[in-house]
Amino acid sequence: MVSTRESLAIEIGLLLRELRRRRGASQTLCASEVGVHRTQLSRIERGHICPSVRLLLKLAGVFGVDRLVLRVKRDKPSKCE
């Protein structure tokens, strides 16, 4: 069974990948613009790791969005882990 944290990591990754592809940018380019290695961005996009809030804000700036708004379906609200 997938935990809430893992599920959130997957949803964030899919959203970031979609935003990057809409921009027509490579992982290498986006990663360098926010100061991380391409492999780290790849792991985030695949849902293997959760990005920090700081990194999410940097990525939002790169993608030209004011904020990354994630709508996560949950049975009940949960606290940050």
C-alpha positions in Angstrom: 0.0 0.0 0.0 1.3 3.5 -0.9 1.6 5.9 2.0 0.2 9.4 1.9 3.7 10.8 1.7 4.6 8.6 -1.3 1.3 9.4 -3.0 2.0 13.1 -2.6 5.5 12.7 -3.9 4.1 11.0 -7.0 1.5 13.7 -7.6 4.1 16.5 -7.1 6.4 14.8 -9.5 3.8 14.4 -12.2 2.8 18.0 -11.9 6.4 19.2 -12.2 7.1 17.0 -15.2 3.9 18.3 -16.9 4.9 22.0 -16.3 8.5 21.3 -17.5 7.3 19.6 -20.7 4.8 22.4 -21.4 7.7 24.8 -21.2 9.6 22.6 -23.6 12.6 22.4 -21.3 15.0 19.6 -20.5 15.5 18.3 -17.0 19.1 19.5 -17.3 18.1 23.1 -18.0 15.4 23.2 -15.3 17.7 21.6 -12.7 20.5 24.1 -13.4 18.1 27.0 -13.2 17.1 26.0 -9.6 20.5 24.8 -8.5 20.1 21.0 -8.3 21.5 18.2 -10.3 19.5 16.7 -13.1 19.3 13.3 -11.4 17.7 15.0 -8.4 15.0 16.6 -10.5 14.5 13.2 -12.3 13.9 11.5 -8.9 11.4 14.2 -7.9 9.5 13.9 -11.2 9.3 10.1 -10.7 8.0 10.5 -7.2 11.0 8.9 -5.5 11.7 11.9 -3.3 9.8 14.9 -2.1 11.2 18.3 -2.9 11.6 20.9 -0.2 9.2 23.9 0.0 12.1 26.1 -1.0 12.8 24.0 -4.1 9.1 24.0 -5.0 9.1 27.8 -4.9 12.1 28.0 -7.1 10.5 25.7 -9.6 7.3 27.7 -9.5 9.4 30.7 -10.5 11.1 28.9 -13.3 7.8 27.7 -14.7 6.3 31.1 -14.4 3.6 30.2 -12.0 2.8 32.2 -8.8 2.5 29.1 -6.8 2.3 25.4 -7.3 -1.2 24.4 -6.2 -1.7 20.7 -5.6 -5.0 19.2 -5.1 -4.5 16.0 -3.3 -7.5 13.7 -2.8 -7.6 12.5 0.8 -10.2 10.9 3.0 -9.2 13.2 5.8 -6.7 16.0 6.2 -3.2 15.0 7.4 -0.4 16.8 9.1 2.9 17.3 7.3 5.3 14.4 8.0 
